[in-house]
Amino acid sequence: MIKNFQGLSQSIWFKVASAVVALFVFYLVAGFLFPVFMGIALAFALNPLVKGISKIPFHGGRHLPHAVAIILSFLILGAFLYAIVDFLVLPLFSEVNKLLVSLPPLTAQSDGDWGFFFNQQTKDALPSNLQTLIDSALSLATSHVMSVVQNLITSTFDMALSLIGLVIVPFLTFYFLKDWRTLRAMTINIFSYESQPLVSTILDDIGEVLSAYVRGIFKLSMIAGFCITVGTYLMGIKFSLVLGFIAVVVETVPVLGPILGSIPAVFIAYSQDSSLALKVVIFYIVFYQIDGQYIMPNIMGRSIALHPVLIILGVLVGGKLFGIVGLLFAVPVVAVCKVFYDHLWHMDEDMAIALKKRQ
């Protein structure tokens, strides 16, 4: 019977069915596991700081206890967040309020500009029914742009406020940092002796991928936010701080993020001066080309080796199933799935290699 099960486990259909069942179970419990995902992400982000603090000499050459290093890391993070709230978030809220108040006048102005262009310059050249169709299309497009801007801003801040309410995340982060080795050993010991080397390798690879992703996406988001804020400010675009914050958020969404982030900027620029809109489009294209071709590869390296098609599919599926949360976590989830695929699809070969190394 054992041989029959081993033969079944080696079949492609069994592996595909197992993957489908695993994805279905993940879909059912993903909403409940969101605080766990946040705790793991924060633990990976703080882990380098904890390691650095724990190496500081203390009292006769001894190092600081690991728990003390974790607490100090939380204090540093708290001070950093307080500074961000004081110097960035409060002015950001002020600009967001001004933007929301200004949206109806900006929309009316944009609609009027388009109407002037078509009514005055092409009135004699276009039939009246076509002119009516163009006016309706432009009015609909303008209202959609306004809706996109409002939804992007409000949903972003709603998500931020909901994250504040996740008081369980810091506790999970603390225990992940404190007892990671214990949790890792417990997970490995669940499996049989023959499978333990493979499980250990999978956990190490997942940790490496997630750690590289969390640190890399933080750096990329800060770079994007700074460059977009400074660039739009120098061009004289209003609400540059809001546009920079939007750039920070959408940087976590590959491929679709730059497109979503550029829409509010182009809309605001056009409402100020139609010539600014083209400059903003060129600025965003140039920046995100540099970001994609040079900045991202140097920061992420080869640790997140995902094909662009997998990234796009992951973003689309994640957004459809879980909304904004799905967009934000699509890439790391796909990266983890790829780690499982790389190892479990060739499970027999990997286990044989791991056992030889163990012997």
Residue pairs with C-beta under 8 A, 6 or more apart in sequence:
8 14
9 15
9 347
10 348
15 344
15 345
19 341
27 321
30 321
30 322
31 322
34 166
34 325
35 166
35 168
35 169
35 172
36 172
37 329
38 163
38 166
38 169
38 172
39 168
39 169
39 170
39 171
39 172
39 173
39 176
40 172
40 176
40 210
41 210
41 214
41 332
42 169
42 170
42 173
43 172
43 173
43 176
43 177
43 180
44 207
44 210
44 211
44 214
44 215
45 214
45 215
45 218
46 70
46 73
46 74
46 77
46 173
46 177
47 177
47 211
48 215
49 73
49 76
50 66
50 69
50 70
50 73
50 177
51 69
53 64
53 69
53 72
53 73
54 63
54 64
54 65
54 66
54 69
55 63
56 63
56 64
57 63
58 64
64 72
66 178
67 178
70 174
70 177
70 178
73 177
74 170
74 174
88 241
91 241
92 241
92 242
92 245
95 239
95 241
95 242
96 153
96 157
96 242
98 239
99 149
99 153
99 238
99 239
99 242
99 268
100 150
100 153
102 238
103 146
103 149
103 150
104 146
106 267
106 268
106 271
107 142
107 143
107 145
107 146
109 271
110 142
110 267
110 270
110 271
111 138
111 139
111 142
113 270
113 274
114 138
114 142
115 135
115 138
118 126
118 131
118 134
118 135
118 138
119 131
122 131
123 131
126 134
145 263
145 267
146 267
148 260
148 263
148 264
149 263
149 264
149 267
152 246
152 260
152 264
153 242
153 246
153 264
155 324
156 245
156 246
156 249
156 324
159 324
159 325
163 169
176 183
184 200
184 203
187 199
187 203
188 196
188 199
188 200
188 203
189 196
191 199
194 351
194 355
195 351
197 351
197 354
197 355
197 357
197 358
198 343
198 347
198 350
198 351
198 354
200 354
201 343
201 350
201 354
202 339
202 340
202 343
205 339
205 342
205 343
206 336
206 339
208 303
209 303
209 304
209 332
209 335
209 336
209 339
210 332
210 335
210 336
212 300
212 301
212 303
212 304
213 300
213 303
213 304
213 331
213 332
213 335
214 332
216 296
216 299
216 300
216 301
216 303
216 304
217 251
217 252
219 299
220 251
220 291
220 295
220 296
220 299
220 300
221 247
221 248
221 249
221 251
221 252
222 248
223 291
223 295
224 247
224 248
224 251
224 287
224 291
225 244
225 245
225 247
225 248
225 251
226 244
227 247
227 287
228 240
228 243
228 244
228 246
228 247
228 261
228 265
228 284
228 287
229 240
229 241
229 243
229 244
229 247
230 240
230 244
231 283
231 287
232 240
232 243
232 244
232 265
232 269
232 280
232 283
233 240
235 269
235 276
235 279
235 280
235 283
236 272
236 276
237 243
237 265
237 268
237 269
237 272
237 276
237 280
238 268
238 272
239 268
242 264
243 261
243 264
243 265
243 268
246 261
246 264
247 261
249 261
250 256
250 257
250 258
250 260
250 261
251 257
251 261
252 327
252 328
252 331
253 260
253 315
253 327
253 328
253 330
254 311
254 312
254 315
254 331
255 308
255 311
255 312
255 315
256 315
256 327
258 284
258 288
258 291
261 284
262 280
262 281
262 284
265 280
265 284
266 277
266 280
266 281
266 284
269 276
269 277
269 279
269 280
270 276
270 277
304 331
304 335
305 338
306 331
306 334
306 335
306 338
310 334
310 338
311 330
311 331
311 334
314 330
314 331
314 333
314 334
315 327
315 330
315 331
317 326
317 330
318 326
318 327
318 329
318 330
318 333
319 326
319 327
319 330
320 326
322 329
343 350
